Amino acid sequence: MKVIVGLGNPGPRYRGTRHNVGYAVIDYLAQGPGAGAFRSRFQGQTAEVREGDLTLLLVKPETFMNLSGRCVREVVDFYKLQLEDLLIVCDDINLPLGKLRARAKGSAGGHNGLRNIQDQLGTADFNRLRIGVDAPALKYDQATVDHVQSRFKPGEQTVIDEAVQKAGQATMLWAHDGIEVCMNSVNAPESVGCEPKASATYYQDKETRKQGDREKEPGGGQGYC
């Protein structure tokens, strides 16, 4: 089994926000053939996708962003998962809108969701796929929080919809061929995604589905929530 975790905040307040593009990728993948219905498990929503002999577990933590690691740790412990079989998908304010970046390990980069996952797992050696949501115009903490909790402008939505589709394709490339192949494709100059394997082409033309959220987010440490 391979596990894809899309980060976000639950509840209507956060639906469609920049911070929830990880949720958007999971919802996109959940529209594919062989995908089961979501159900509540591990402090989140999970759904299985089957492609031949490959089983993917899609996960949307519902702990709020700053505590995402609690959900991830439960999944890892329950399935006795090797970390090379885990992929985290999240937003990144340090990347231009729609730009993708895949890494096999690295720092949290100020992202509190990644930081909490790192704390819970005790390592930064886990795969991650970041989706650029642009930086806030003003460089202070509250401006950053307001930015990631804001929705995309009409002129940005087409770009992010395409990025979500390409991120979905990138997750399938990772699942079939591993992080190195995914990185080589996603991180290529001028690339905002990758070409999927034949088994993943279903995802090319599907539209993204908006993601659910909850009312109130607990506070976190420094970084963006």
Secondary structure, 3 states (H helix, E strand, C coil): CEEEEECCCCCECCCCEHHHHHHHHHHHHCCCCCECCCEEECCEEEEEEEECCEEEEEEEECCCHHHHHHHHHHHHHHHCCCHHHEEEEEEECCCCCCCEEEECCCCCCCEHHHHHHHHHHCCCCCEEEEEECCCCCCCCHHHHHHHHCCECCHHHHHHHHHHHHHHHHHHHHHHHHCHHHHHHHHCCCCCCCCCCCHHHHHHHCCCCCCCCCECCCCCCCCCEC
